[in-house]
Amino acid sequence: MNKIDKLFQKADHVLIVVHTNPDPDAMASAFALRHILLKKYNVETSIGYSGTIGRAENQALVKEIGIYMKQISKINWEKYDCIAMVDTQPGSGNNVLPEDVQCHLVLDHHPVIRKVNAELSFIDKDLGVLATMLIEWIRALELEISPDLATALVYAINSETQYLKREVNQRDIDAYLYVYMRANLRKLARIEFPALPKSYFSSVSKALNKAKSYRNLVIVHMGSTKSAEIVPEMADFLVRHERISWALSTGRFKDRLVISLRSRNTKAQAGKLVRNLVRNSKTVGGHDTYAGGYVDITGMKENDVSIMENTMSKNFAELHNYENPIWKSLL
């Protein structure tokens, strides 16, 4: 922690940057880092994000816990003398850190695709969830942890690992048990089971009607979507089908074709497969059982995007050694 001490003891204003369309792990980990900076270093800290917080559970997390974040488009970068990136890395393609802004600290658990351009970096790809790293720091520093922060971290672990089912090790489990005992379980229940908008059920209906399967694969190209987060949500939903072990979901959101890949095989190397699928490692990546990203479709005609989606389906099958698949409706 000596290097971190030197970094933050000289900092006046810290900006924590999370990835675009932040998920619970990113938000809770940023919230935990802000807690550390306040209690240990008495440093003023803001959290900046880009994109949207569309999923009902994520909106409930922000509301119930009171995680205040600023849209990066409204950030005055000159105000901050220290930039920390959480659950993302400079140049990874899933954040909007300007190229001329120096990053001082990176905390992540995703594989390193290129050399990390930061003063300090702590990247542990053995962790199933970044929240574990922050919990370990809080414990090492012997800081108190509030029920709200503990609740946020519990939900982050539940969401990222599907209740410890997906890619966890003993450190993740130990961290989970530590914060679970300190969490507000009523708030946790309200976060995990919020009221769902009509648009969610419309998206589920749309996904089910458009989903196609071949052997153990399922694909769904949802077309235009109201949020980027519905794409991975539908991939999570479809991969639970009893005879499916791989799910590929895409959706068009603003100027991006959002991609999400899920597998029930714990050694599936989904991150590697998604990079082969779109042949663009700058804006996609992931872990063994889950991966995702996007393709920039700015200026592309609708027909060209449809061709891209069809090519992706073909490549998805070929990467599983299936040639000339006949996709059939899932229902």
C-alpha positions as CSV (number, residue, x, y, z in Angstrom):
1,M,0.0,0.0,0.0
2,N,3.0,2.3,0.2
3,K,2.8,3.3,-3.5
4,I,-0.9,4.0,-3.1
5,D,-0.2,6.1,0.0
6,K,2.3,8.3,-2.0
7,L,-0.3,8.7,-4.8
8,F,-3.2,9.8,-2.7
9,Q,-1.4,11.7,0.0
10,K,-0.5,14.3,-2.6
11,A,-4.0,14.3,-4.3
12,D,-6.6,17.0,-3.7
13,H,-9.4,15.9,-6.0
14,V,-9.8,12.3,-7.4
15,L,-12.0,11.3,-10.2
16,I,-13.0,7.6,-10.4
17,V,-13.9,6.5,-13.9
18,V,-16.0,3.4,-14.5
19,H,-16.7,1.7,-17.8
20,T,-19.6,2.7,-20.2
21,N,-23.0,1.5,-19.0
22,P,-21.6,0.6,-15.6
23,D,-22.6,-2.7,-14.0
24,P,-23.0,-3.4,-10.2
25,D,-19.4,-4.5,-9.9
26,A,-18.1,-1.3,-11.4
27,M,-20.4,0.9,-9.3
28,A,-19.9,-0.9,-6.0
29,S,-16.2,-1.0,-6.4
30,A,-16.0,2.7,-7.3
31,F,-18.2,3.4,-4.2
32,A,-15.8,1.3,-2.1
33,L,-12.7,3.1,-3.4
34,R,-14.4,6.4,-2.7
35,H,-15.0,5.2,0.9
36,I,-11.3,4.2,1.2
37,L,-10.1,7.6,-0.1
38,L,-12.4,9.5,2.3
39,K,-11.7,7.5,5.5
40,K,-8.0,6.8,4.9
41,Y,-6.8,9.9,3.0
42,N,-9.6,12.5,3.5
43,V,-9.6,13.1,-0.2
44,E,-12.5,14.6,-2.1
45,T,-13.7,12.1,-4.7
46,S,-16.2,12.0,-7.6
47,I,-17.3,9.0,-9.7
48,G,-17.8,9.5,-13.4
49,Y,-19.6,7.3,-15.9
50,S,-20.8,7.3,-19.5
51,G,-23.7,5.6,-21.2
52,T,-26.8,4.7,-19.2
53,I,-27.9,2.8,-16.2
54,G,-30.8,1.0,-17.7
55,R,-31.3,-2.3,-15.9
56,A,-34.0,-2.0,-13.1
57,E,-31.8,-3.8,-10.6
58,N,-28.9,-1.3,-11.3
59,Q,-31.2,1.7,-11.0
60,A,-32.4,0.2,-7.6
61,L,-28.8,-0.2,-6.5
62,V,-28.1,3.5,-7.2
63,K,-31.3,4.6,-5.5
64,E,-31.2,2.4,-2.4
65,I,-27.5,2.9,-1.6
66,G,-27.2,6.5,-2.8
67,I,-24.3,6.1,-5.2
68,Y,-24.0,9.5,-6.7
69,M,-22.2,9.6,-10.1
70,K,-21.6,12.3,-12.7
71,Q,-22.0,11.9,-16.4
72,I,-18.5,12.2,-17.8
73,S,-19.8,14.6,-20.5
74,K,-20.3,17.1,-17.7
75,I,-16.9,16.6,-16.1
76,N,-14.4,19.4,-15.8
77,W,-11.2,17.4,-16.1
78,E,-9.0,20.2,-15.0
79,K,-10.6,20.1,-11.6
80,Y,-9.0,16.7,-10.8
81,D,-5.3,16.0,-10.1
82,C,-5.7,12.2,-9.9
83,I,-7.7,9.9,-12.2
84,A,-8.5,6.3,-11.1
85,M,-10.1,3.8,-13.4
86,V,-12.2,1.0,-11.9
87,D,-13.3,-2.2,-13.7
88,T,-11.8,-0.9,-16.9
89,Q,-8.4,0.1,-18.4
90,P,-7.1,3.0,-20.6
91,G,-7.6,2.2,-24.2
92,S,-9.8,-0.8,-23.6
93,G,-12.6,0.6,-25.7
94,N,-15.3,0.4,-23.0
95,N,-14.7,3.8,-21.5
96,V,-14.5,7.4,-22.7
97,L,-11.3,8.5,-20.9
98,P,-9.8,11.2,-23.3
99,E,-6.5,10.2,-24.8
100,D,-4.8,13.3,-23.5
101,V,-5.8,12.6,-19.8
102,Q,-3.3,10.8,-17.7
103,C,-4.6,7.9,-15.7
104,H,-2.9,7.4,-12.3
105,L,-4.5,4.2,-11.0
106,V,-6.2,1.2,-12.6
107,L,-8.1,-1.4,-10.6
108,D,-9.5,-4.3,-12.7
109,H,-10.0,-8.0,-13.0
110,H,-10.2,-8.3,-16.7
111,P,-7.3,-9.7,-18.8
112,V,-4.8,-7.1,-19.9
113,I,-5.0,-6.7,-23.7
114,R,-2.3,-4.1,-24.1
115,K,0.2,-2.4,-21.8
116,V,-1.6,-0.4,-19.1
117,N,-0.7,3.3,-19.4
118,A,-1.1,4.3,-15.7
119,E,1.2,5.3,-12.8
120,L,-0.1,2.3,-10.8
121,S,-2.2,-0.7,-11.8
122,F,-3.6,-3.6,-9.8
123,I,-5.1,-6.1,-12.2
124,D,-6.0,-9.5,-10.8
125,K,-7.6,-11.7,-13.5
126,D,-7.9,-14.6,-11.0
127,L,-10.7,-12.8,-9.2
128,G,-14.3,-13.5,-10.2
129,V,-15.3,-10.0,-9.3
130,L,-13.4,-6.7,-8.7
131,A,-15.3,-6.0,-5.5
132,T,-13.2,-8.7,-3.8
133,M,-10.1,-6.6,-4.2
134,L,-11.8,-3.6,-2.6
135,I,-13.1,-5.6,0.2
136,E,-9.6,-7.0,0.9
137,W,-8.2,-3.5,0.9
138,I,-10.9,-2.3,3.4
139,R,-10.0,-5.2,5.7
140,A,-6.3,-4.7,5.4
141,L,-6.7,-1.0,6.3
142,E,-9.0,-2.0,9.2
143,L,-11.6,0.5,8.0
144,E,-15.3,0.3,9.1
145,I,-17.7,-0.7,6.5
146,S,-21.2,0.7,6.5
147,P,-24.3,-1.5,5.9
148,D,-25.0,0.4,2.7
149,L,-21.5,-0.2,1.3
150,A,-21.6,-3.8,2.4
151,T,-25.0,-4.2,0.6
152,A,-23.7,-2.7,-2.6
153,L,-20.7,-5.1,-2.5
154,V,-22.8,-8.1,-1.8
155,Y,-25.0,-7.3,-4.8
156,A,-22.0,-6.7,-7.0
157,I,-20.7,-10.2,-6.2
158,N,-24.1,-11.8,-6.6
159,S,-24.6,-10.1,-10.0
160,E,-21.1,-10.6,-11.4
161,T,-20.8,-14.3,-10.3
162,Q,-24.5,-15.3,-10.5
163,Y,-24.5,-16.0,-6.7
164,L,-21.0,-17.5,-6.6
165,K,-21.8,-19.9,-9.5
166,R,-19.6,-18.3,-12.1
167,E,-15.8,-18.0,-12.0
168,V,-15.1,-17.6,-8.3
169,N,-12.2,-18.6,-6.1
170,Q,-11.8,-18.8,-2.3
171,R,-10.9,-15.1,-2.0
172,D,-14.2,-14.1,-3.6
173,I,-16.1,-16.4,-1.2
174,D,-14.3,-15.1,1.8
175,A,-14.9,-11.5,0.7
176,Y,-18.6,-12.3,0.1
177,L,-19.1,-13.8,3.6
178,Y,-17.4,-10.8,5.2
179,V,-19.7,-8.2,3.6
180,Y,-22.8,-10.4,3.7
181,M,-22.7,-10.4,7.5
182,R,-22.7,-6.6,7.5
183,A,-25.3,-5.9,4.7
184,N,-28.8,-4.6,5.0
185,L,-30.7,-7.6,3.7
186,R,-34.0,-5.7,3.3
187,K,-32.3,-3.2,1.0
188,L,-30.6,-6.1,-0.8
189,A,-33.9,-7.7,-1.5
190,R,-35.3,-4.4,-2.9
191,I,-32.3,-4.1,-5.2
192,E,-32.5,-7.7,-6.4
193,F,-36.3,-7.8,-7.0
194,P,-37.4,-4.3,-8.1
195,A,-40.6,-3.5,-10.0
196,L,-40.0,-4.1,-13.7
197,P,-41.1,-1.7,-16.4
198,K,-43.4,-2.7,-19.3
199,S,-40.4,-2.3,-21.6
200,Y,-38.6,-5.2,-19.9
201,F,-41.4,-7.6,-20.7
202,S,-41.6,-6.3,-24.3
203,S,-37.8,-7.1,-24.6
204,V,-38.3,-10.6,-23.2
205,S,-41.1,-11.2,-25.7
206,K,-39.0,-9.8,-28.5
207,A,-36.0,-11.9,-27.6
208,L,-38.0,-15.1,-27.3
209,N,-39.7,-14.6,-30.7
210,K,-36.4,-13.8,-32.4
211,A,-34.2,-16.4,-30.7
212,K,-33.0,-19.2,-32.9
213,S,-31.1,-22.4,-31.9
214,Y,-28.9,-25.0,-33.5
215,R,-27.8,-28.0,-31.4
216,N,-26.4,-26.4,-28.1
217,L,-26.2,-22.9,-29.5
218,V,-28.8,-20.1,-29.3
219,I,-28.6,-16.7,-31.0
220,V,-30.8,-13.6,-30.9
221,H,-30.4,-10.4,-32.9
222,M,-32.8,-8.1,-31.1
223,G,-32.4,-5.2,-33.5
224,S,-33.0,-1.7,-32.0
225,T,-33.1,-1.7,-28.2
226,K,-33.9,1.0,-25.6
227,S,-30.8,0.2,-23.5
228,A,-27.5,-1.5,-24.0
229,E,-28.0,-3.5,-20.8
230,I,-30.9,-5.6,-22.1
231,V,-28.5,-7.4,-24.5
232,P,-26.4,-9.2,-21.8
233,E,-29.6,-9.6,-19.7
234,M,-31.2,-11.6,-22.6
235,A,-28.0,-13.7,-23.1
236,D,-28.1,-14.6,-19.4
237,F,-31.7,-15.5,-19.7
238,L,-31.4,-17.7,-22.9
239,V,-28.3,-19.6,-21.8
240,R,-30.4,-21.1,-18.9
241,H,-32.3,-23.2,-21.5
242,E,-31.9,-26.9,-20.5
243,R,-30.3,-27.9,-23.8
244,I,-28.3,-24.8,-24.5
245,S,-24.7,-24.2,-23.4
246,W,-23.9,-21.1,-25.5
247,A,-25.9,-17.9,-26.0
248,L,-25.1,-15.0,-28.3
249,S,-27.2,-11.9,-28.1
250,T,-26.9,-8.6,-30.0
251,G,-28.8,-5.4,-30.1
252,R,-28.5,-2.0,-31.8
253,F,-28.2,0.8,-29.3
254,K,-27.4,4.3,-30.7
255,D,-24.3,4.0,-32.9
256,R,-23.2,0.6,-31.6
257,L,-24.1,-3.1,-32.2
258,V,-23.9,-4.4,-28.6
259,I,-22.7,-8.0,-28.3
260,S,-23.0,-10.4,-25.3
261,L,-21.8,-14.0,-25.1
262,R,-22.6,-16.5,-22.4
263,S,-21.6,-20.1,-21.7
264,R,-22.4,-22.7,-19.1
265,N,-19.0,-24.3,-19.7
266,T,-16.6,-23.1,-17.0
267,K,-13.6,-23.5,-19.3
268,A,-15.3,-22.0,-22.4
269,Q,-12.9,-19.1,-23.0
270,A,-15.8,-16.8,-24.0
271,G,-13.4,-13.8,-24.1
272,K,-11.2,-15.5,-26.7
273,L,-14.2,-16.6,-28.7
274,V,-15.8,-13.2,-28.9
275,R,-12.6,-11.6,-30.1
276,N,-12.5,-14.2,-32.9
277,L,-16.2,-13.6,-33.5
278,V,-15.9,-9.9,-34.4
279,R,-12.2,-9.8,-35.1
280,N,-11.8,-6.6,-33.2
281,S,-10.0,-7.0,-29.8
282,K,-10.2,-3.3,-29.0
283,T,-13.9,-3.2,-28.2
284,V,-14.7,-6.7,-27.0
285,G,-13.4,-9.1,-24.4
286,G,-14.3,-11.0,-21.3
287,H,-13.7,-14.1,-19.2
288,D,-14.3,-17.9,-19.5
289,T,-18.1,-18.0,-19.2
290,Y,-19.1,-14.5,-20.2
291,A,-17.9,-11.8,-22.6
292,G,-19.1,-8.9,-24.7
293,G,-18.5,-5.5,-26.2
294,Y,-19.6,-3.7,-29.2
295,V,-19.0,-2.9,-32.8
296,D,-19.2,0.7,-34.0
297,I,-22.0,1.0,-36.7
298,T,-21.9,4.7,-37.1
299,G,-23.0,5.6,-40.7
300,M,-23.8,2.0,-41.6
301,K,-27.0,1.2,-43.5
302,E,-29.6,-1.0,-41.8
303,N,-29.1,-3.7,-44.4
304,D,-25.3,-3.7,-43.8
305,V,-25.8,-4.2,-40.1
306,S,-28.1,-7.1,-40.8
307,I,-25.5,-8.7,-43.0
308,M,-23.0,-8.2,-40.1
309,E,-25.4,-10.0,-37.7
310,N,-25.9,-12.9,-40.1
311,T,-22.1,-13.2,-40.6
312,M,-21.7,-13.2,-36.8
313,S,-24.2,-16.1,-36.5
314,K,-22.3,-18.0,-39.2
315,N,-19.0,-17.4,-37.5
316,F,-20.5,-18.4,-34.1
317,A,-21.4,-21.8,-35.5
318,E,-18.1,-22.3,-37.3
319,L,-16.1,-21.5,-34.1
320,H,-18.0,-24.5,-32.6
321,N,-17.1,-26.6,-35.7
322,Y,-20.6,-26.5,-37.0
323,E,-20.8,-25.8,-40.8
324,N,-24.0,-24.8,-42.7
325,P,-26.2,-24.7,-39.6
326,I,-29.9,-24.6,-40.0
327,W,-31.1,-22.2,-37.3
328,K,-34.6,-22.9,-36.0
329,S,-36.9,-20.9,-33.8
330,L,-36.2,-21.6,-30.1
331,L,-40.0,-21.7,-29.3
